[in-house]
């Protein structure tokens, strides 16, 4: 994606969060229902987006202070540290969809169980991002290749339907939910709905 497309996507995600937050506050004012639990997806995506850069910064500072031993190529405070959170946020748009869904439909089925399972599965898929810290500060000539591979694996659709042109913008948009992270979130949401309805009478009563 171009930088313009990246910024536009992030702005749309922020607007969606703002819209869901305002609508959720209206619902709270109307019936007094607490929606604090819906903040979990936002906390998770914030950790996922910023966490790897925090790890990279700690490695950089630790190396400069002599706490860690630098590799043969040395370390540097690269642009990966402050630019990658943007890519991580776009790749994890599923967390925003989860937040919006929970805020707008807090009584649909077993939303809490569905939210927790969905957020957990998406978060677990992002664990490899936290191991990119050393590469984000590496001064090696080929630094960044591992980051690109991880982003490709987690961000590209797992398959393309035969009727979709994967090179077209429409095809990429239609296949975006088939990427590992949002797809895992969808599976978690569906599975959490079944589990919640089967094990939590309280959630069944509020459906």
N, C-alpha and C positions, 0 to 999 in steps of 0.2 A: 504494500500500500504506500502511496505517496504521503508525504508529511501532511499535506492539506486534508487528505482523506482520513488520516489518523486523528488529527485534531477535530475534524467534523464528527467522527464517530464518538470520540470521548465527550464532546459537547452534547450529542444526542443522549448518551448514557446518563450524563449528569442531569439533563432536563427530565429524563424519565424518572430518575431518583427523586428529583424535586417534586414532580407531579404526584408520584405515589406518596411521598411524605405529606404533602398538603391534603390529599384525599384521605389518608389515614388519620390525620389529625381531626378532620371533619367527622369521621366515623367515631373517634374517641369522644368528641364533644357531644355527639348525638346519643350514644348509648353507654358511655363510661367504660367501654372495653379497653383494656390495656393491650397495646401492640408492641411492647418493648421487645418481645421475642423475635419480631420481624427484622430487628437490626443485625441479627447474626450473619446473614449473607454479606452485608456491607462490611462488617468487621473482618470476615474471612477474606473478602476480595482485597481489602486494604492490606492485610498481612501478606497475601500472595503477591501483590504488586510491589510493595515497598520492602518486604522482608529480604529478598535476594540482594537488593542494593545495600541494605543495612549490613548484611553479612559481608558483602564485598568491601564496604567501607571499614568495617572492623578488621578485616584481613589486611587492608592497606595500612591502616594506622598501626596495627600490631607489628607489621613488618618494619615500618619506619622507626618504631620505638624499640626494635630489637627483640620483641616478644616472639615473633615467628621468623623462621628462616625463609628468605626469598628463594625462588627457583633460579635456574641459570639465566633466564631472560630478565629477571627483575620484576618489579611491579610499577604500576602507574595509575593515577586517578583518571581512568578513561571515561569517555562519554557514555559507555554502557551503563554506568552507575546512575546517571540521571535521565537517560533516554529509554532504557529498557522498561521501566515501570509503565510507560505509555503502551508499549507492545503487550506487556502482560495484562494490562487492563482490557485492551481490545480482545485479546484471546479469551478472557474470562467474563465476557458479556453475559454468560449464563447466570452468574451471581446477581446481576442487576435484574434480569428477568425474574429470577426467584424472589428477589426483594419486592419487586412491583406486584407480582402475583399474590404474595402473602399480604401485602398492604391493602390491595384492592379486594381480595377475596379471603378475608381472615376466618370465615366460617365455612369454607368449602371443604366438605369431607373431614379429613383429619390433617389439617394444615401444619400443625406443629411437628408431628412425626414426619410428614413428607418433607418439610423444610430441613429438619435436622439430617435426614438421610441424604437428601439431595446435596446439601452444602458439604457434608462430610465426604461424599464420593468425589465431588469436584475439587475439594481441597486436597485430597490424597493424590489425585492425578497431578497436582501442581508441586508436590514435594520435590521432584527433580530440579525445580527452579532454584531451590535453596543451595544446591550443590554447584551452581554456576558461579558462585562468588570468586573462586580463584581465577577463573577465566575472565571474569569481568575486570579484574585488575592486572591481568597478565600483560607483560610488555612484549610478548612473543609476536612475531610477524603474522602468524595465522590465528591470533586470538580472536575469538568471536565465532569460529566455525561451529564449535560445540553448542553455542547459544542458538545459532541458526538451525541446527539439527533438532534441538529440543523444541523450538518454536514450531518447526515444520511438523513434527510428530504430533504435538498437542493441538496445533491450530488448523491442520488440514483435515477435510472430511475423510472419513474412513473408507467411503465408497461414493461413487456417483451413479445415480440412476441412468439407465440407458438413454432416456429421452432428454437428458440435460447436457448442454455444452459446458464442460468445466472451464473453458476459457472465457466465457461470457460473464458479464457482471450479474445478470439475472441468475445464471447457473450457480455462481459462487454464493449469491444471496440465498437461493433455495437450498443449497447444500450445507450452508453454515451450521444448521442444527445437527448435522451428522459428524461434526468434529468431536473428538473424544470428550472434551470437557462439558460442553452443553448436552451432549448425548447422555453422558453419565448422570448429569443433573436431572434430565428428564426421566431416566430409569429410576433414579432415587426418589423422585417425586411420586411416580406411580407406585413404586414399591412401598414407600412410606404411607401412602394413602391406604393401601390394603392392610399393612401392619397396624397402623393407628386405629382403623375402624375395627379390626379384630381384637385388639388388646386394650383399647381405651374407651370405656363406656361414656366418659365425659365428653370426649371428642365426637362420638356418635350423636350425642344429644344436642350438641351445638351445630351439627351439620344442617 
